């Protein structure tokens, strides 16, 4: 995943929409499943967001600021945003 950004009105306590970043990551994981990569994605996080991504997306540190989301966490995310994706698979 190259770049993940939420608009300023979706930051912090007074955000307009909840779950924007999670939805975008779930979409990337869904595409990874669709392409046969078992939901795996990787990205470089801003330093201050590393713990947030670990806590909210179950991301894992690969090295430095490079994080990955692997099959179990990817399935959880995809199931959260695409309710029927795994039905029949």
N, C-alpha and C positions, 0 to 999 in steps of 0.2 A: 504494500500500500504506500503510495508516494506521499500524499499529504492529506491530513485530516484537520479541518477547521470548522468551527461553529461561528456564526455571526455574533457580533458583540451583544446583540439583544438576547442571545441565548447563553450568556455567561452568568455564573454566580447565582445568588439567591433569588433575584428578581427576573430570572430568565422567562422569555415568552413561551418557549416550547421545551419540554423535558424529553431527554433521551435522543437528541439529535446525533450526538457522536456515536452512541450505542447502535442506533439504526444504521448509520453509515458503515460501521465496522461489521455489523451483522450482514449487510448487503455484500461487503467484500468477502466475508466467509462463505456466504451462499454461492457467490461466483466461483470461489475456490472449489467448493463441492461440485458445482456444475461442470467444472473443467477437469475434475478427477484428481484434485490435490488434497482431498480429505479435510477441507476447511482451513488448512494451514495458511496463515498470512504472517507477514513480518513488517515492522515499521520502526522508524527512529522517533523517539518521543522527546519532547522538550523536557529538560531535567525536572522541572517542578511538577510535571504531570505523570512521571513514572509510577509513583505510588498510587495515584488515582486510577491509572489504567490497570494496575495489578489488582487493586481492590474492586473495581467496578466491572472489568471485562475479563478477569482471570488471566490477564496477560502474564507472560513469563519473560524474565530477562534472558536474552541470548548472550549478549556481551555489551558492556557500556550502557548506552542509551538505546540499544537495539532490542526491541521486544518482539515476542512472537505470541500468536494465539494458535493453539493446536486443537486437534479434533474434539476432545471432550468440551472445552470451553467454546469452541466454534459451534458445536451442536446446540449448546445451551443458548447462545446468542441468537442463532438462526431460529430456534424454536420460540424465542421470545418475540420476534418481529415477523416471522413468516410461519404462522400457526400450522399450516398443513403441508409444509415443505417435505417432511420425511414420511408422510402417509404414502404407503405403497412402494416405498424404496427399501 
